Amino acid sequence: MVTVGSVVLGVSDVRRAAAFWTRALDYVPREPAQEDWVVLVPRAGSGVQVALGTSETPPQPRPRVHLDLYARDAADQAAEVERLVGLGAERVAWDLYPADPDFVVLADPDGNRFCVIDTSH
Protein backbone atom coordinates (compact mmCIF):
# COMPACT_ATOMS: atom_id res chain seq x y z
CA MET A 1 0.00 0.00 0.00
CA VAL A 2 1.30 3.48 -0.82
CA THR A 3 0.97 6.66 1.25
CA VAL A 4 1.06 10.34 0.38
CA GLY A 5 4.64 11.51 0.82
CA SER A 6 4.57 15.01 -0.61
CA VAL A 7 2.19 17.45 -2.20
CA VAL A 8 4.06 19.12 -5.08
CA LEU A 9 3.33 22.68 -6.19
CA GLY A 10 4.61 24.12 -9.44
CA VAL A 11 6.10 27.59 -8.94
CA SER A 12 7.96 30.14 -11.02
CA ASP A 13 10.42 31.10 -8.26
CA VAL A 14 11.37 28.32 -5.82
CA ARG A 15 13.13 30.60 -3.32
CA ARG A 16 10.21 33.07 -3.17
CA ALA A 17 7.70 30.21 -2.83
CA ALA A 18 9.81 28.56 -0.11
CA ALA A 19 9.97 31.84 1.80
CA PHE A 20 6.16 32.11 1.71
CA TRP A 21 5.30 28.47 2.52
CA THR A 22 7.89 28.07 5.30
CA ARG A 23 6.34 31.04 7.11
CA ALA A 24 2.76 30.11 6.21
CA LEU A 25 3.03 26.53 7.49
CA ASP A 26 5.97 26.74 9.94
CA TYR A 27 7.89 24.30 7.74
CA VAL A 28 11.62 24.08 7.05
CA PRO A 29 13.60 22.80 4.06
CA ARG A 30 14.42 19.10 4.37
CA GLU A 31 17.73 19.81 2.56
CA PRO A 32 19.15 23.07 1.24
CA ALA A 33 16.99 24.46 -1.56
CA GLN A 34 18.14 24.06 -5.13
CA GLU A 35 17.39 26.66 -7.76
CA ASP A 36 14.53 24.56 -9.14
CA TRP A 37 13.44 22.29 -6.25
CA VAL A 38 12.96 22.13 -2.49
CA VAL A 39 11.07 19.82 -0.15
CA LEU A 40 9.57 21.43 2.95
CA VAL A 41 8.79 19.48 6.11
CA PRO A 42 6.99 20.41 9.35
CA ARG A 43 9.35 22.10 11.82
CA ALA A 44 7.70 20.35 14.76
CA GLY A 45 7.38 16.69 13.83
CA SER A 46 5.52 14.66 11.30
CA GLY A 47 3.10 15.70 8.60
CA VAL A 48 2.73 15.96 4.86
CA GLN A 49 5.74 17.34 3.02
CA VAL A 50 5.25 20.17 0.54
CA ALA A 51 7.61 20.12 -2.43
CA LEU A 52 8.10 23.16 -4.64
CA GLY A 53 9.39 22.72 -8.16
CA THR A 54 9.95 25.11 -11.02
CA SER A 55 7.13 25.02 -13.55
CA GLU A 56 6.46 27.00 -16.70
CA THR A 57 2.77 26.10 -16.57
CA PRO A 58 0.61 28.97 -15.28
CA PRO A 59 -1.55 28.33 -12.21
CA GLN A 60 -5.12 27.23 -12.90
CA PRO A 61 -7.91 29.68 -12.04
CA ARG A 62 -10.03 26.73 -10.87
CA PRO A 63 -7.47 24.09 -9.93
CA ARG A 64 -8.45 20.46 -9.86
CA VAL A 65 -6.19 19.92 -6.84
CA HIS A 66 -5.42 22.43 -4.10
CA LEU A 67 -4.40 22.67 -0.44
CA ASP A 68 -6.95 23.09 2.36
CA LEU A 69 -5.46 24.68 5.48
CA TYR A 70 -7.52 24.08 8.62
CA ALA A 71 -8.41 26.72 11.21
CA ARG A 72 -10.13 25.91 14.54
CA ASP A 73 -13.04 28.31 14.17
CA ALA A 74 -14.20 31.48 12.39
CA ALA A 75 -12.01 33.79 14.50
CA ASP A 76 -8.93 31.62 13.89
CA GLN A 77 -9.80 31.47 10.18
CA ALA A 78 -10.05 35.27 9.95
CA ALA A 79 -6.75 35.71 11.80
CA GLU A 80 -5.00 33.14 9.59
CA VAL A 81 -6.33 34.72 6.40
CA GLU A 82 -4.97 38.10 7.51
CA ARG A 83 -1.63 36.55 8.53
CA LEU A 84 -1.30 34.77 5.18
CA VAL A 85 -2.19 37.92 3.26
CA GLY A 86 0.48 39.71 5.29
CA LEU A 87 2.98 37.07 4.14
CA GLY A 88 2.15 37.67 0.47
CA ALA A 89 -1.00 35.67 -0.27
CA GLU A 90 -3.83 37.37 -2.14
CA ARG A 91 -7.57 37.07 -1.68
CA VAL A 92 -9.27 35.48 -4.69
CA ALA A 93 -12.57 36.81 -5.98
CA TRP A 94 -14.20 33.38 -5.99
CA ASP A 95 -17.54 33.30 -7.79
CA LEU A 96 -18.38 29.78 -6.60
CA TYR A 97 -18.81 30.51 -2.87
CA PRO A 98 -21.95 28.89 -1.43
CA ALA A 99 -24.40 30.99 0.59
CA ASP A 100 -22.67 30.25 3.92
CA PRO A 101 -19.09 29.20 3.09
CA ASP A 102 -16.73 27.55 5.55
CA PHE A 103 -13.73 28.43 3.38
CA VAL A 104 -11.82 31.44 2.07
CA VAL A 105 -9.92 31.15 -1.22
CA LEU A 106 -6.43 32.64 -1.36
CA ALA A 107 -3.55 32.48 -3.84
CA ASP A 108 0.12 32.15 -2.93
CA PRO A 109 2.69 34.54 -4.50
CA ASP A 110 2.83 32.26 -7.58
CA GLY A 111 -0.95 32.29 -8.00
CA ASN A 112 -1.54 28.74 -6.69
CA ARG A 113 -4.99 28.66 -5.12
CA PHE A 114 -5.57 27.29 -1.62
CA CYS A 115 -8.33 27.49 0.98
CA VAL A 116 -8.46 28.32 4.67
CA ILE A 117 -11.22 26.25 6.24
CA ASP A 118 -13.24 27.02 9.39
CA THR A 119 -13.43 23.46 10.76
CA SER A 120 -16.05 24.39 13.38
CA HIS A 121 -18.54 25.44 10.67
Secondary structure, DSSP 8 states (H G I E B T S, - for coil): -----EEEEEES-HHHHHHHHHHHHTEEESS---SSEEEEEETTS---EEEEEE--S---SS-SS-EEEEESSHHHHHHHHHHHHHHT-EE---TT--SS-SEEEEE-TT--EEEEEETT-
